[in-house]
């Protein structure tokens, strides 16, 4: 499947007491990537709310391969690997393009829920089609 890709730089505030990017920052970047990708297909937060729903995380998995440091330019790739009735599985890969090093890989299970009741609801077909079209282009 075709990933959504963008580059960004590691900021000073991303660095932890060990001198490399903090674990929690990677999770934040992954959530940000999911949001950007969803917005790019027309179903960011506001678009989902218009359909009565929103996404909540069921689980996050991150596997760290190499550390990254302040001022590193990184590349985020994310894509929807699987989309079911109420849940989708999203993958992430972060690399450092200058030396082609894979920094980490991640996976999130997102559940689509009714925005008012906060209970799982069927993912609207228009959202499914939006991601399918983006990945086919």
PyMOL commands that set and color helices and strands:
alter all, ss='L'
color gray80, all
select helices_A, chain A and resi 12-14+23-40+45-50+125-136
alter helices_A, ss='H'
color red, helices_A
select strands_A, chain A and resi 4-9+53-64+73-83+87-96+101-114
alter strands_A, ss='S'
color yellow, strands_A
deselect
rebuild
show_as cartoon
